[in-house]
């Protein structure tokens, strides 16, 4: 488990708080709403769970909020917990491994795509990468409640562990020769490995991947934003699994 902790103890944004309450996977301590902006769905869900909804002034709310647009609501809750890596591995598991993704906006968007694509678990590094901050919870819009997470000391070592657990590790790299859509491993137990904004996968991570693949693009476009590339890759894999 990360020394920093996985995060997730403060959830911001209407949709994120609604899904936190609906999922019922974590204890919710208290919800803050701006005065005269209490959402009826949130109030009803909170009441059914015995969770206090506290109406606060704008100044008090701003002193606690940490995302750019929290939409007048935030929740204090039990933090997310990191699982053992082997708990994510099962028959035809689809995992997502993030190597040094640092922007909270990108991480939130990636987690939302991961949940929508049916990812079984997300692997994050304990250092040199974003964890689940309030800004991430806002952008993810509730997706974190339906994902499982593992925080690891290092991504290369985690890939070696996944390989010992019979999981194929497939990295995304713009310079790769193989196209992801043509990869014959997409219906197997697989971990998609995505690198940092800008420089992509680290050297050691590249070396540890079983295969490097690319998303083909028009010559006029050099690369996609990491969250967009991850979404395309995950739904390419999900589509192959659906057809299979």
MARSE-494218 format. One record per residue: residue number from 1; x, y, z of N, C-alpha, C, O in turn; residue in one letter. Coordinates in steps of 0.1 Angstrom, whole numbers. Layout:
 pos  n_c1  n_c2  n_c3 ca_c1 ca_c2 ca_c3  c_c1  c_c2  c_c3  o_c1  o_c2  o_c3 code
 NUM     X     Y     Z     X     Y     Z     X     Y     Z     X     Y     Z    a
...
END
This chain:
 pos  n_c1  n_c2  n_c3 ca_c1 ca_c2 ca_c3  c_c1  c_c2  c_c3  o_c1  o_c2  o_c3 code
   1     8   -12     0     0     0     0     9    13     0    19    13     6    x
   2     4    23    -7    12    35    -8    13    42     5     4    42    13    x
   3    25    48     8    27    56    20    17    68    19    13    73    29    x
   4    15    73     7     6    85     5    -8    81     7   -17    90    10    x
   5   -12    69     5   -26    64     5   -31    66    -9   -27    75   -17    x
   6   -41    58   -13   -47    59   -26   -55    71   -28   -56    76   -39    x
   7   -61    76   -17   -70    88   -18   -84    85   -18   -89    74   -14    x
   8   -92    94   -23  -106    92   -25  -115    96   -13  -127    94   -13    x
   9  -109   101    -2  -116   104    10  -125   116     9  -134   119    17    x
  10  -122   125    -1  -131   136    -4  -136   135   -18  -128   135   -27    x
  11  -149   135   -20  -155   133   -33  -162   146   -36  -171   150   -28    x
  12  -160   151   -48  -166   164   -52  -173   163   -65  -170   155   -74    x
  13  -184   171   -66  -193   171   -78  -205   163   -76  -205   152   -69    x
  14  -216   167   -82  -229   161   -80  -229   146   -84  -233   138   -76    x
  15  -225   143   -96  -226   129  -101  -217   120   -92  -221   109   -89    x
  16  -205   125   -89  -196   117   -81  -202   114   -67  -201   103   -62    x
  17  -209   124   -61  -215   121   -48  -227   112   -49  -229   104   -40    x
  18  -235   114   -59  -246   105   -61  -242    90   -62  -247    82   -56    x
  19  -231    88   -71  -227    74   -73  -220    69   -60  -221    57   -57    x
  20  -213    77   -52  -208    73   -39  -219    68   -30  -217    57   -24    x
  21  -230    75   -30  -241    70   -21  -248    58   -27  -252    49   -20    x
  22  -250    58   -40  -257    46   -47  -249    34   -46  -254    23   -43    x
  23  -236    34   -47  -227    22   -47  -227    16   -33  -227     3   -33    x
  24  -228    23   -23  -228    18    -9  -216     9    -6  -217    -1     1    x
  25  -205    12   -12  -193     5    -9  -184    10     1  -175     4     6    x
  26  -186    23     5  -178    30    14  -186    38    24  -197    43    21    x
  27  -182    39    36  -189    46    46  -187    61    43  -176    66    41    x
  28  -199    68    43  -199    83    41  -201    90    54  -211    87    61    x
  29  -192    99    57  -192   105    70  -201   117    71  -209   119    80    x
  30  -200   126    60  -208   138    60  -208   144    46  -198   142    39    x
  31  -218   151    42  -219   158    30  -221   173    32  -229   177    40    x
  32  -213   181    25  -215   195    26  -221   200    12  -217   196     2    x
  33  -231   209    14  -238   215     3  -238   230     5  -240   234    17    x
  34  -237   238    -5  -239   252    -4  -253   255     0  -262   248    -4    x
  35  -255   265     8  -269   268    13  -278   271     1  -273   278    -9    x
  36  -290   266     2  -300   268    -9  -296   261   -22  -302   264   -32    x
  37  -287   252   -21  -283   244   -33  -283   229   -30  -277   221   -37    x
  38  -291   225   -20  -291   211   -17  -299   203   -28  -310   206   -31    x
  39  -292   193   -33  -298   185   -44  -307   175   -38  -304   168   -28    x
  40  -320   174   -43  -330   165   -38  -326   150   -38  -328   142   -29    x
  41  -319   146   -49  -315   132   -51  -304   129   -40  -305   118   -34    x
  42  -295   138   -38  -285   136   -28  -291   136   -14  -287   127    -6    x
  43  -300   145   -12  -306   145     2  -314   133     5  -313   128    16    x
  44  -321   127    -5  -329   115    -3  -320   103    -1  -322    95     8    x
  45  -310   102    -9  -300    91    -8  -293    91     6  -292    81    12    x
  46  -289   103     9  -282   105    22  -291   101    34  -287    95    43    x
  47  -303   106    33  -313   103    44  -315    88    45  -316    83    56    x
  48  -316    81    34  -318    66    34  -306    59    41  -308    48    45    x
  49  -295    65    40  -283    59    46  -279    65    60  -269    60    66    x
  50  -287    74    64  -284    80    77  -271    89    77  -265    91    87    x
  51  -269    95    65  -257   104    63  -262   119    65  -271   123    59    x
  52  -255   126    73  -258   140    75  -255   149    63  -244   147    58    x
  53  -264   157    59  -261   167    49  -261   181    56  -271   185    62    x
  54  -250   187    55  -247   200    62  -247   211    52  -239   211    42    x
  55  -256   221    54  -256   233    45  -246   243    50  -247   247    62    x
  56  -237   248    42  -227   256    46  -226   269    38  -232   269    27    x
  57  -220   279    43  -218   292    35  -208   290    24  -200   280    24    x
  58  -208   299    14  -199   298     3  -184   298     8  -176   291     3    x
  59  -181   307    18  -168   308    23  -163   295    30  -152   291    27    x
  60  -172   289    37  -168   276    44  -166   265    33  -157   257    34    x
  61  -175   265    23  -174   255    13  -161   256     5  -154   247     3    x
  62  -158   269     1  -146   271    -6  -133   267     2  -123   264    -4    x
  63  -134   269    15  -122   265    23  -119   251    23  -108   247    26    x
  64  -129   242    19  -127   228    19  -126   222     5  -118   212     3    x
  65  -133   228    -4  -133   223   -18  -119   223   -24  -112   233   -22    x
  66  -116   213   -32  -102   212   -38  -102   211   -53   -92   210   -60    x
  67  -114   209   -59  -115   208   -74  -119   221   -80  -124   230   -73    x
  68  -118   223   -93  -121   236   -99  -136   239   -99  -140   250   -97    x
  69  -145   229  -101  -159   231  -102  -166   220   -94  -171   210  -100    x
  70  -167   221   -81  -173   211   -73  -188   211   -73  -194   202   -67    x
  71  -194   220   -80  -209   220   -82  -216   222   -69  -228   217   -68    x
  72  -210   228   -59  -217   231   -47  -219   219   -37  -228   219   -28    x
  73  -212   208   -40  -214   196   -31  -201   188   -30  -194   186   -40    x
  74  -198   183   -18  -187   174   -16  -190   165    -4  -199   168     4    x
  75  -184   154    -4  -186   144     6  -173   140    13  -163   138     6    x
  76  -173   138    26  -162   132    33  -165   117    35  -176   114    41    x
  77  -156   108    31  -159    94    32  -147    86    35  -136    91    36    x
  78  -149    73    37  -138    64    39  -130    64    27  -135    64    15    x
  79  -116    64    28  -108    64    16  -108    51     9  -113    41    14    x
  80  -104    52    -4  -103    40   -12   -92    31    -6   -83    36     0    x
  81   -92    18    -9   -82     9    -4   -75     2   -15   -82    -2   -25    x
  82   -62     1   -14   -54    -7   -24   -55   -22   -20   -54   -26    -9    x
  83   -58   -30   -31   -58   -44   -30   -45   -51   -33   -37   -44   -39    x
  84   -43   -63   -29   -32   -71   -35   -33   -73   -50   -44   -74   -55    x
  85   -22   -72   -57   -23   -73   -71   -30   -86   -76   -37   -85   -86    x
  86   -27   -97   -69   -33  -109   -74   -48  -110   -73   -55  -118   -79    x
  87   -54  -100   -64   -69  -100   -63   -75   -95   -76   -87   -97   -78    x
  88   -68   -88   -84   -74   -83   -97   -74   -93  -108   -81   -92  -118    x
  89   -66  -104  -106   -64  -114  -117   -74  -125  -116   -76  -131  -106    x
  90   -81  -127  -128   -91  -138  -129   -91  -142  -143   -83  -138  -151    x
  91  -101  -150  -147  -102  -155  -160  -105  -143  -170  -115  -136  -167    x
  92   -97  -142  -180   -99  -131  -190  -100  -117  -184  -108  -109  -188    x
  93   -92  -115  -174   -92  -102  -167   -87   -91  -177   -78   -94  -185    x
  94   -92   -79  -175   -88   -68  -182   -83   -57  -172   -91   -52  -165    x
  95   -70   -55  -172   -65   -45  -162   -59   -33  -170   -56   -34  -181    x
  96   -58   -22  -162   -52   -10  -168   -41    -6  -158   -43    -4  -146    x
  97   -29    -5  -164   -17    -1  -157   -13    13  -161   -10    15  -173    x
  98   -12    22  -152    -8    36  -155     6    40  -150     9    39  -139    x
  99    14    43  -160    29    45  -157    31    60  -157    34    66  -167    x
 100    30    66  -144    34    80  -142    24    90  -149    29   101  -153    x
 101    11    87  -150     1    97  -154     0   107  -142    -4   103  -131    x
 102     3   120  -145     4   130  -134    -8   140  -133   -10   145  -123    x
 103   -14   142  -144   -25   152  -144   -38   147  -139   -43   137  -144    x
 104   -43   153  -128   -56   148  -122   -68   148  -132   -76   139  -132    x
 105   -68   157  -141   -79   158  -151   -78   145  -160   -88   139  -164    x
 106   -65   142  -165   -63   130  -173   -67   118  -165   -74   109  -171    x
 107   -62   117  -153   -65   105  -145   -80   103  -143   -85    92  -144    x
 108   -87   114  -140  -102   113  -138  -109   108  -151  -118    99  -150    x
 109  -105   113  -162  -111   109  -175  -107    95  -178  -116    87  -183    x
 110   -95    91  -175   -91    77  -178   -99    67  -169  -104    57  -174    x
 111  -101    71  -157  -109    62  -148  -123    60  -152  -129    50  -151    x
 112  -129    71  -157  -143    71  -162  -143    61  -174  -153    53  -175    x
 113  -134    62  -183  -134    53  -195  -131    39  -191  -137    30  -196    x
 114  -123    37  -181  -120    24  -176  -132    17  -170  -135     5  -173    x
 115  -140    24  -163  -152    18  -157  -162    15  -168  -169     5  -168    x
 116  -163    24  -178  -173    22  -189  -169    10  -198  -177     4  -203    x
 117  -156     8  -199  -151    -3  -207  -150   -17  -200  -147   -27  -206    x
 118  -154   -17  -187  -154   -29  -180  -141   -34  -175  -139   -46  -173    x
 119  -132   -25  -172  -119   -28  -166  -121   -35  -152  -128   -30  -144    x
 120  -113   -45  -150  -114   -52  -137  -106   -46  -126  -109   -48  -114    x
 121   -96   -38  -130   -88   -32  -119   -78   -23  -125   -74   -24  -137    x
 122   -73   -13  -117   -64    -3  -122   -52    -3  -113   -53    -3  -100    x
 123   -40    -3  -119   -27    -3  -111   -21    10  -113   -19    16  -124    x
 124   -18    16  -101   -11    30  -100     2    29   -93     3    21   -84    x
 125    11    37   -97    24    38   -89    22    47   -77    15    57   -77    x
 126    29    43   -66    28    51   -54    35    65   -55    32    74   -47    x
 127    44    66   -64    52    78   -66    52    82   -81    50    73   -89    x
 128    54    94   -84    56    99   -98    43    96  -106    44    93  -118    x
 129    32    98   -99    19    97  -106     8   102   -97     9   101   -85    x
 130    -3   106  -103   -15   111   -96   -22    99   -89   -23    89   -95    x
 131   -27   102   -77   -36    92   -71   -50    99   -71   -52   109   -78    x
 132   -59    94   -62   -73    98   -64   -75   111   -55   -80   109   -43    x
 133   -73   122   -60   -75   135   -53   -90   139   -56   -97   133   -64    x
 134   -94   150   -48  -108   155   -51  -110   159   -65  -121   157   -71    x
 135  -100   165   -72  -101   168   -86  -103   156   -94  -111   157  -104    x
 136   -97   145   -91   -99   133   -99  -113   127   -97  -120   123  -107    x
 137  -118   128   -85  -132   123   -82  -142   131   -90  -152   126   -95    x
 138  -140   144   -91  -149   153   -99  -149   149  -113  -160   147  -119    x
 139  -138   147  -119  -137   144  -134  -142   130  -136  -149   127  -146    x
 140  -139   121  -127  -143   107  -129  -158   105  -128  -164    95  -132    x
 141  -165   114  -121  -180   114  -121  -186   101  -115  -195    96  -121    x
 142  -180    96  -105  -185    84   -98  -179    71  -103  -182    61   -97    x
 143  -170    71  -113  -165    59  -118  -156    52  -108  -155    40  -108    x
 144  -150    59   -98  -141    53   -89  -148    43   -80  -142    35   -74    x
 145  -161    45   -78  -169    36   -69  -171    22   -75  -174    13   -68    x
 146  -168    21   -88  -170     8   -95  -157     2  -100  -158    -7  -108    x
 147  -146     7   -95  -133     2   -99  -126    -4   -87  -128     1   -76    x
 148  -116   -13   -90  -107   -18   -79   -93   -13   -82   -90   -11   -94    x
 149   -86   -10   -72   -73    -3   -74   -62   -11   -67   -64   -18   -56    x
 150   -50   -10   -73   -38   -15   -66   -27    -4   -67   -25     1   -78    x
 151   -21     0   -56   -10     9   -56     3     1   -54     4    -6   -44    x
 152    12     3   -63    25    -5   -63    37     4   -61    37    15   -66    x
 153    48    -2   -55    60     6   -54    66    10   -68    72    21   -69    x
 154    65     1   -78    71     4   -91    63    -4  -102    59   -15  -100    x
 155    61     3  -113    54    -4  -124    61   -15  -130    55   -26  -133    x
 156    74   -14  -133    81   -25  -139    80   -38  -131    78   -49  -137    x
 157    82   -37  -118    81   -49  -109    66   -54  -109    64   -67  -109    x
 158    57   -46  -110    43   -50  -111    40   -58  -124    33   -68  -123    x
 159    46   -53  -135    44   -60  -147    50   -74  -147    44   -84  -152    x
 160    62   -75  -140    68   -89  -139    59   -98  -130    57  -110  -133    x
 161    52   -92  -120    43  -100  -112    31  -104  -120    27  -116  -118    x
 162    26   -95  -128    14   -99  -136    18  -110  -146    10  -119  -149    x
 163    30  -109  -152    34  -120  -161    35  -133  -154    32  -144  -160    x
 164    39  -133  -141    40  -146  -134    26  -151  -131    24  -163  -129    x
 165    16  -142  -131     2  -146  -129    -5  -149  -142   -17  -150  -142    x
 166     2  -150  -153    -3  -154  -166   -11  -143  -172   -21  -146  -179    x
 167    -8  -131  -170   -14  -119  -176    -5  -113  -186     6  -110  -183    x
 168   -10  -112  -198    -2  -105  -209    -1   -90  -206   -11   -84  -203    x
 169    10   -84  -208    12   -70  -206    15   -63  -220    25   -66  -226    x
 170     5   -55  -224     6   -48  -237     6   -33  -235    -3   -27  -230    x
 171    18   -27  -239    20   -13  -238    15    -5  -250    16   -10  -261    x
 172    11     7  -248     8    16  -259    20    25  -261    25    32  -252    x
 173    25    25  -274    37    34  -277    35    38  -292    33    30  -301    x
 174    36    51  -294    34    56  -307    43    51  -318    39    49  -329    x
 175    55    47  -314    65    42  -323    64    27  -325    72    21  -333    x
 176    55    20  -319    54     5  -320    50     2  -334    44     9  -342    x
 177    54   -10  -339    51   -15  -352    37   -22  -352    30   -20  -362    x
 178    34   -29  -342    21   -36  -341     9   -27  -338    11   -18  -330    x
 179    -2   -30  -345   -14   -22  -342   -22   -29  -331   -24   -42  -332    x
 180   -27   -22  -322   -35   -28  -311   -47   -36  -316   -49   -47  -311    x
 181   -54   -31  -325   -66   -37  -330   -63   -51  -336   -72   -59  -337    x
 182   -51   -53  -341   -47   -65  -348   -40   -75  -338   -36   -86  -343    x
 183   -39   -71  -326   -32   -80  -316   -41   -92  -313   -53   -90  -311    x
 184   -35  -104  -313   -43  -116  -310   -44  -119  -295   -48  -130  -292    x
 185   -40  -110  -287   -41  -112  -272   -53  -105  -266   -54  -106  -253    x
 186   -61   -98  -273   -71   -89  -267   -82   -97  -259   -88   -91  -251    x
 187   -84  -109  -263   -94  -117  -255   -88  -126  -244   -95  -133  -237    x
 188   -75  -124  -242   -68  -131  -231   -68  -123  -218   -72  -111  -219    x
 189   -63  -128  -207   -61  -120  -196   -50  -110  -199   -39  -114  -203    x
 190   -53   -97  -198   -44   -87  -204   -44   -75  -195   -54   -71  -189    x
 191   -32   -69  -195   -30   -56  -188   -26   -46  -199   -15   -47  -205    x
 192   -34   -36  -201   -30   -25  -210   -22   -15  -202   -26   -10  -191    x
 193   -10   -12  -207     0    -3  -200     1    10  -207     4    10  -219    x
 194    -2    21  -200    -3    34  -206     7    43  -199     8    43  -187    x
 195    15    51  -207    25    59  -201    21    74  -198    10    78  -200    x
 196    31    81  -194    29    95  -189    26   104  -201    29   102  -212    x
 197    20   116  -197    18   127  -206    32   131  -212    41   133  -204    x
 198    33   132  -225    45   137  -230    55   126  -234    56   123  -246    x
 199    61   120  -225    72   110  -228    67    96  -228    76    87  -231    x
 200    55    93  -225    50    79  -226    55    70  -216    58    74  -205    x
 201    57    57  -220    62    47  -211    77    49  -207    85    54  -216    x
 202    80    47  -195    94    47  -191   102    36  -198    96    26  -203    x
 203   115    37  -198   124    27  -205   122    13  -198   120     4  -206    x
 204   122    13  -185   121     0  -179   107    -6  -181   106   -18  -183    x
 205    97     2  -181    83    -3  -184    82    -8  -198    76   -19  -200    x
 206    88    -1  -207    88    -6  -221    94   -20  -222    89   -29  -229    x
 207   106   -22  -215   113   -34  -216   105   -46  -209   106   -57  -214    x
 208    97   -43  -199    90   -53  -192    77   -57  -200    71   -68  -197    x
 209    72   -49  -209    59   -53  -216    62   -65  -225    72   -66  -231    x
 210    52   -74  -226    53   -85  -235    52   -80  -250    59   -86  -258    x
 211    45   -69  -252    43   -64  -265    40   -49  -265    33   -45  -256    x
 212    46   -42  -274    42   -28  -276    33   -26  -288    36   -32  -299    x
 213    23   -18  -287    13   -16  -298    10    -2  -300    13     7  -291    x
 214     4     2  -311     0    16  -313   -14    17  -318   -20     7  -322    x
 215   -19    29  -317   -32    32  -324   -29    39  -337   -23    50  -336    x
 216   -32    34  -348   -29    40  -361   -36    54  -362   -48    55  -359    x
 217   -29    64  -367   -35    77  -369   -31    83  -382   -21    79  -388    x
 218   -38    93  -386   -34   101  -398   -21   107  -397   -17   111  -385    x
 219   -13   108  -407     1   114  -406     1   128  -401    11   132  -395    x
 220   -10   135  -402   -10   149  -397   -11   150  -382    -9   161  -376    x
 221   -14   139  -375   -15   140  -360    -5   131  -354    -4   119  -357    x
 222     4   137  -346    15   129  -340    11   120  -329    16   109  -328    x
 223     1   124  -321    -3   116  -309   -16   121  -304   -21   132  -307    x
 224   -22   113  -295   -34   117  -288   -31   121  -274   -21   116  -268    x
 225   -39   129  -267   -39   130  -253   -40   117  -246   -47   108  -251    x
 226   -33   115  -235   -32   102  -228   -46    97  -225   -49    85  -226    x
 227   -55   106  -221   -69   101  -217   -76    96  -229   -84    87  -229    x
 228   -75   104  -241   -81   100  -253   -76    87  -258   -83    78  -263    x
 229   -62    85  -258   -56    73  -263   -60    61  -255   -63    50  -260    x
 230   -61    63  -242   -65    52  -233   -80    48  -236   -83    36  -236    x
 231   -88    58  -238  -102    54  -241  -103    46  -254  -110    36  -255    x
 232   -96    51  -264   -97    44  -277   -92    30  -275   -98    20  -280    x
 233   -80    28  -268   -75    15  -266   -84     6  -258   -86    -6  -262    x
 234   -90    11  -248   -98     2  -239  -111    -2  -247  -115   -14  -245    x
 235  -116     7  -255  -128     3  -262  -125    -6  -274  -133   -14  -279    x
 236  -113    -5  -279  -108   -14  -289  -108   -28  -283  -112   -38  -290    x
 237  -102   -29  -271  -101   -42  -265  -115   -47  -261  -118   -59  -263    x
 238  -124   -39  -256  -137   -43  -252  -145   -48  -264  -152   -57  -263    x
 239  -143   -41  -275  -150   -45  -287  -146   -59  -292  -154   -67  -296    x
 240  -133   -62  -291  -127   -75  -295  -133   -86  -286  -136   -97  -290    x
 241  -134   -82  -273  -139   -92  -264  -154   -95  -266  -159  -106  -265    x
 242  -161   -84  -270  -176   -86  -272  -178   -95  -285  -186  -104  -285    x
 243  -170   -92  -295  -171  -100  -307  -167  -115  -305  -172  -124  -311    x
 244  -157  -116  -296  -152  -130  -293  -161  -138  -285  -158  -150  -282    x
END
